[in-house]
Amino acid sequence: MSSEAVGRYMPAEVTLDDLTAMMAADEHHRYEISPEGVLSVMPPPGYAHAIIATELMGWLLAGGVPAKQVAQAVGLRILGRHGGVGGRIPDLVVWSKVQAEAVWLPVTDVWLVVEILSPGSEGTDLVTKRVEYAAAGIPQYWVIDQDQAQTVTMHRLDGDHYTVQASMPLAWLLNTQPGEHGLG
């Protein structure tokens, strides 16, 4: 089913169940919704994006983070300040413990969320999601740019907002251990 067909049957208020159905019907797009009800429709990540996520996941696993505590492109239930419920699909998530199987997981045990910037996602990843993840209490938020250095900017929760902990090329990060960054 195309995104046009999904849009034809759009409910007045989109729930996470609606989002799940839309994704099942349209394999060519990724759907997210902010806690305020703003729907985002994105194409699937490209090859370079996927390779960055795979390299980072391999680094985490090789560094001792258990495989059942790391996942790519899994849904997180994001609660808003005014009672709304959103659903975000980060590129990579690391939990402090194994999660129960569900489509939209709670953020309670999340240690780290990683977003890889793609053309068009910069505003959402650098501003909107940063605010949402901080409000949800996620301790670390990393953003990876697809620039030549594949710059990783590590944000650490400081009260109710993130501060930059470090920024380095992905190749440098991959020569460290996850434990040096509070993981594993």
N, C-alpha and C positions, 0 to 999 in steps of 0.2 A: 504494500500500500504506500502511496506517495504522501509527502507532507501535505499536499493540497487536499487529499482525501481525508487525512486526519483532521485538518483544519475545518472541513465541512461539518464535522460532528463535534466541534469543540464545545464543551460545557461552559456555562457562565462562570463557574468557579472550578478551577482545575485542582484535583486532589492528587496525592501520590499514587493512588490506585489508577487514576486516569493517566498519569504520566507513564506508569508501568505498561498499561495497555497501548499507549501511543508508541512506546519504544518497541513493543512486541510486534506492532503492525507496520512499523517503518524502520527497517534495518539500516537505512542510509543516513540516519540522523541520530544525534544524542539530544535528549530533552532534559532540561533542568528547570526548576522553579524556585524563585526566592521566597522567603517566608512572607513577603508582602504580596505574593501572587504574580510576580513578573516572570513570564515564560521565556526561556531561551531555547532556541533550536539551532544546533550546530552540526556541521558535517562530522563524520568520524575523523579521528586524528590521522595525520599522514604518516608515511614511513619513518621519516626522521624523528618525529614525535614519539612514535612507538619504540624506536631503538633507544632513545634516551630513557624512557620508562623501563625498558628491559635491562639496560645497563645498571640503572639505579637499583632495580629489584635484585639483580644478581649480586651486586655489592652488599646489599642488606643481608641476603641469604648467606653469602660467603663469610660475612662478618658475625654470624651467629644469631641473627634475628630469625625466630622460627617461621617456617613457611606458612603456617596457618594464622600468623599474625600480620601478614603482608598481603595486600591485594591491589590489583590494578583495576581502575574503572568500576568501582563498586559504589552503590548509592548510599549516601548519608542523609539521615533525617535531621534537618536543621530547624530548630525552634527559634522563632522570631521574638523580638522584645515585646511585641504587642499581641502575642498569642498565635500568630500565624505559623504554619508548618511548611517548610520548604524541602526540596530535595536537590542535593548537589552530587555530582559524580566526579570526584577528584581523580587525577591521573594515577595517584598512588596513595595508599593509606597504610599506616603502621599502627597496630593496636598493642596495648599492654597485656592483653590476654585474648585467647581464642573467642570468637564471636558465634552466637547462635545463627543458624542460617536464616536469612531474610533478604528481601529485595532492598529495603531501606533500613539500614542499620543505625542505631543511636550513636551519638558522638561521645558517650560517657567514657569509654576506655581508649579513645584515640590518643596516641602520642604525637603523631606527625601526619600532616596532609601535604601532598606535593601537587603543584599545578605546573604544567609545562605550557609556556606561552605559545599560542598559535596566532597567525594573522587574524585579527578581529576579536580575539579573546582577551587582549591586554587590559582593557578597562574593567571587565568583569573579574579577571584573575587578580589584578593589582589593587583594585579598590573594593569592589562589592564583596567578593568572597573573603578578602582579608578582614573586612569588618564583621562579616557573618561568622567566620571561623573563630575570631577573637571573642565575639559575644557568646559563642558556644563553649568557650573555655578550652579549645584545643591548644595544648602547650607549644607546639611548633608548627610553623607554616613555611614551607620552602617553595620558592618560585624559580623555575629554570627557564632562562631565555634561550631561544634558538639562534642566538648570535653566534659568531665564529668560535668564541670561547665556551659556548654553552654555559653561560654564567649562572651559578646557583646562588641565590640570595636567601639566607636563612633568617627567618624571623622567629623570635621567642616571645611568648606571652608575658607581658609586663602589666599586671593589673587587668585592665579591660581593653588593652590594645597591644599590638605587636611592635617590638623594636628590632632593628636589624642586628643580628648577632654576628654574622660574617657574610662575606661575599667572595666567591672564588670560582675559577673554571671547573667544570665537571670533572675534567681529567685530574685535577688536584684532589678534589673530594674523593674520587675513586682510589686514590693512593693513601687514604686514611682508613681508620676503622670506625664503624658506626658508633661504638661505645664512646669515642672521642666527641660525639655530638649528642650524647644523652640517649642513644638508642641501643637496644640489645642487652 
